[in-house]
């Protein structure tokens, strides 16, 4: 067995021996509300809080924990989502998985160790991790899983929005705004791409603040 796998097995068998995470600076958002004089200023906050709410809802984790790990703990957003998914499927603690990742373990190696020699499941996401595909591909698959879980949205709809140039965070907002306003996706998409409105401007148009949008996405989660 390769030394790295022995090391990973040791960490996964003795979760008390966590290694330290790198720490980063908190990049707080200055603009959290729509400003007609600077209509795009709150978009980064709206996109981020919306996506964090999606993660929190699907994986039953507090938004505060997500923010601490991503903004103060220096955890890459893709790694956090992958870690949460593997935690759900294997039962291994999230902090342990992220600690091993932060100290050089690949997700393929971490999953092999977390399974402790047990055969894999038919889960396509886990199979992709086990195959060693890059984390961008895995993150996209998990995001699709979250979107389908939260909004009961068909994969074809998600694929169509992505092919139209919308990122995962933007697809989440489109689906959330459709749910919260009743407006068709086509209309919402046209407001962004055709009328060149900002995301916070679209929310404001329907009487919603960025905070409102995030809270409604989170609605249904216990935290």
C-alpha positions as a printed NumPy array, in Angstrom:
array([[  0.   ,   0.   ,   0.   ],
       [  1.256,   3.471,  -0.872],
       [  2.537,   5.592,   2.07 ],
       [ -0.009,   8.339,   1.391],
       [ -2.864,   5.843,   1.747],
       [ -1.42 ,   4.533,   5.   ],
       [ -1.291,   8.117,   6.243],
       [ -4.875,   8.743,   5.188],
       [ -6.076,   5.537,   6.796],
       [ -4.369,   6.585,  10.027],
       [ -6.165,   9.939,  10.03 ],
       [ -9.519,   8.413,   9.179],
       [ -9.152,   5.738,  11.863],
       [ -8.055,   8.237,  14.514],
       [-10.132,  11.375,  13.862],
       [ -8.845,  13.062,  17.005],
       [ -5.507,  13.605,  15.277],
       [ -6.703,  16.441,  13.065],
       [ -4.159,  18.574,  11.293],
       [ -4.479,  22.329,  11.218],
       [ -6.199,  24.147,   8.361],
       [ -4.596,  27.056,   6.652],
       [ -6.198,  30.293,   7.734],
       [ -7.179,  33.122,   5.445],
       [ -8.586,  36.577,   5.684],
       [-12.312,  37.211,   5.834],
       [-13.411,  38.863,   2.61 ],
       [-16.591,  40.453,   3.897],
       [-19.151,  41.933,   1.517],
       [-19.521,  45.687,   1.743],
       [-22.663,  45.865,  -0.399],
       [-25.581,  43.704,   0.705],
       [-28.557,  45.664,  -0.62 ],
       [-29.645,  46.914,  -4.024],
       [-28.351,  50.372,  -4.886],
       [-29.883,  52.046,  -7.933],
       [-26.76 ,  54.2  ,  -8.305],
       [-24.503,  51.13 ,  -8.357],
       [-26.838,  48.361,  -9.44 ],
       [-24.255,  45.589,  -9.672],
       [-22.646,  46.279,  -6.283],
       [-24.653,  43.689,  -4.324],
       [-24.552,  40.933,  -6.938],
       [-21.533,  39.112,  -5.531],
       [-23.193,  38.996,  -2.127],
       [-26.521,  37.823,  -3.569],
       [-24.911,  35.072,  -5.638],
       [-22.798,  33.904,  -2.709],
       [-25.48 ,  34.01 ,  -0.014],
       [-27.873,  32.252,  -2.381],
       [-25.426,  29.44 ,  -3.058],
       [-24.483,  29.113,   0.616],
       [-28.188,  28.836,   1.425],
       [-28.517,  26.046,  -1.134],
       [-25.62 ,  24.129,   0.453],
       [-27.033,  24.697,   3.946],
       [-30.489,  23.477,   2.941],
       [-29.374,  20.32 ,   1.159],
       [-26.696,  19.207,   3.631],
       [-28.355,  20.508,   6.82 ],
       [-25.386,  22.63 ,   7.833],
       [-25.586,  26.156,   9.22 ],
       [-24.664,  29.038,   6.936],
       [-22.445,  30.349,   9.705],
       [-20.383,  27.16 ,   9.544],
       [-20.084,  27.449,   5.764],
       [-18.916,  31.05 ,   6.006],
       [-16.387,  30.255,   8.718],
       [-14.868,  27.411,   6.725],
       [-14.787,  29.228,   3.385],
       [-13.952,  32.782,   4.395],
       [-11.972,  32.384,   7.603],
       [-10.763,  28.804,   7.357],
       [ -9.394,  29.161,   3.835],
       [-11.363,  26.154,   2.534],
       [-11.914,  26.123,  -1.222],
       [-15.618,  26.209,  -2.078],
       [-15.373,  23.169,  -4.355],
       [-13.627,  21.172,  -1.633],
       [-16.255,  22.104,   0.943],
       [-19.101,  20.84 ,  -1.25 ],
       [-17.225,  17.645,  -2.137],
       [-16.397,  17.066,   1.525],
       [-20.026,  17.484,   2.529],
       [-21.156,  15.002,  -0.092],
       [-18.557,  12.409,   0.917],
       [-19.446,  12.94 ,   4.586],
       [-23.087,  12.203,   3.774],
       [-22.192,   9.041,   1.863],
       [-19.489,   7.624,   4.157],
       [-20.315,   9.034,   7.588],
       [-16.761,  10.332,   8.044],
       [-16.545,  13.72 ,   9.842],
       [-16.343,  16.74 ,   7.544],
       [-13.516,  18.376,   9.478],
       [-11.464,  15.21 ,   9.182],
       [-12.021,  14.945,   5.427],
       [-11.125,  18.597,   4.899],
       [ -8.093,  18.321,   7.146],
       [ -6.687,  15.474,   5.073],
       [ -7.476,  17.381,   1.877],
       [ -5.817,  20.516,   3.22 ],
       [ -2.69 ,  18.523,   3.969],
       [ -2.232,  17.151,   0.473],
       [ -4.592,  14.203,   0.062],
       [ -6.527,  13.986,  -3.201],
       [-10.263,  13.334,  -3.054],
       [ -9.666,  10.044,  -4.848],
       [ -7.251,   8.967,  -2.106],
       [ -9.463,  10.299,   0.664],
       [-12.477,   8.395,  -0.654],
       [-10.474,   5.167,  -0.94 ],
       [ -9.391,   5.536,   2.682],
       [-12.853,   6.579,   3.885],
       [-14.365,   3.452,   2.37 ],
       [-11.834,   1.363,   4.313],
       [-11.583,  -1.244,   1.554],
       [-15.331,  -1.566,   1.078],
       [-16.725,  -1.736,  -2.436],
       [-18.084,   1.418,  -3.98 ],
       [-21.753,   2.127,  -4.588],
       [-23.552,   2.857,  -7.846],
       [-23.601,   6.56 ,  -7.005],
       [-22.307,   8.363, -10.158],
       [-20.791,  11.21 ,  -8.152],
       [-18.844,   8.873,  -5.907],
       [-17.741,   6.909,  -8.971],
       [-16.439,  10.122, -10.522],
       [-14.479,  10.956,  -7.367],
       [-13.091,   7.405,  -7.255],
       [-12.006,   7.687, -10.889],
       [ -9.892,  10.72 , -10.018],
       [-11.738,  13.242, -12.171],
       [-10.935,  16.89 , -11.454],
       [-12.814,  18.601,  -8.664],
       [-14.487,  21.081, -11.035],
       [-16.328,  18.195, -12.693],
       [-17.259,  16.681,  -9.337],
       [-18.394,  20.042,  -7.969],
       [-20.64 ,  20.591, -10.993],
       [-22.224,  17.169, -10.52 ],
       [-22.862,  17.832,  -6.832],
       [-24.315,  21.246,  -7.631],
       [-26.705,  19.61 , -10.082],
       [-27.656,  17.152,  -7.343],
       [-28.341,  20.056,  -4.962],
       [-30.396,  21.977,  -7.533],
       [-32.502,  18.931,  -8.356],
       [-32.948,  18.17 ,  -4.661],
       [-33.905,  21.705,  -3.615],
       [-36.083,  22.727,  -6.573],
       [-37.208,  19.365,  -8.01 ],
       [-35.672,  20.619, -11.226],
       [-35.088,  18.26 , -14.194],
       [-31.491,  17.758, -15.321],
       [-32.483,  18.909, -18.806],
       [-33.507,  22.319, -17.439],
       [-30.219,  22.718, -15.583],
       [-28.232,  21.645, -18.651],
       [-30.156,  24.102, -20.814],
       [-29.449,  27.006, -18.476],
       [-25.771,  26.069, -18.294],
       [-25.514,  25.896, -22.092],
       [-27.   ,  29.406, -22.174],
       [-24.005,  30.633, -20.201],
       [-25.346,  30.652, -16.652],
       [-22.98 ,  29.481, -13.923],
       [-24.041,  27.216, -11.066],
       [-24.605,  30.148,  -8.715],
       [-26.664,  31.972, -11.337],
       [-28.741,  28.894, -12.108],
       [-29.478,  28.633,  -8.395],
       [-30.709,  32.236,  -8.346],
       [-32.846,  31.763, -11.446],
       [-34.546,  28.732,  -9.915],
       [-34.926,  30.497,  -6.574],
       [-36.434,  33.621,  -8.146],
       [-38.821,  31.511, -10.204],
       [-39.949,  29.784,  -7.017],
       [-40.232,  33.015,  -5.047],
       [-41.872,  35.225,  -7.705],
       [-43.717,  32.835,  -9.981],
       [-42.022,  34.403, -13.012],
       [-41.   ,  32.013, -15.827],
       [-37.325,  31.159, -16.214],
       [-37.366,  32.602, -19.724],
       [-38.533,  35.975, -18.431],
       [-36.01 ,  36.023, -15.594],
       [-33.196,  35.058, -17.937],
       [-34.2  ,  37.793, -20.376],
       [-34.119,  40.403, -17.608],
       [-30.477,  39.461, -16.988],
       [-29.207,  38.855, -20.502],
       [-31.561,  41.016, -22.57 ],
       [-32.355,  43.975, -20.343],
       [-28.905,  43.84 , -18.703],
       [-30.382,  44.075, -15.226],
       [-28.273,  43.089, -12.232],
       [-29.286,  40.136, -10.074],
       [-30.032,  42.383,  -7.107],
       [-32.016,  44.658,  -9.428],
       [-34.158,  41.736, -10.574],
       [-34.791,  40.746,  -6.96 ],
       [-35.623,  44.372,  -6.118],
       [-38.033,  44.496,  -9.071],
       [-40.047,  41.759,  -7.359],
       [-39.828,  43.38 ,  -3.931],
       [-37.076,  41.1  ,  -2.608],
       [-33.811,  41.95 ,  -0.89 ],
       [-30.708,  39.732,  -1.245],
       [-31.289,  38.6  ,   2.33 ],
       [-34.889,  37.656,   1.504],
       [-33.758,  35.526,  -1.421],
       [-31.179,  33.688,   0.681],
       [-33.608,  33.048,   3.509],
       [-36.229,  31.635,   1.149],
       [-33.69 ,  29.271,  -0.419],
       [-32.779,  28.091,   3.06 ],
       [-36.428,  27.694,   4.061],
       [-37.176,  24.156,   5.049],
       [-33.758,  23.492,   6.602],
       [-33.652,  23.163,  10.382],
       [-31.025,  25.871,  10.838]])
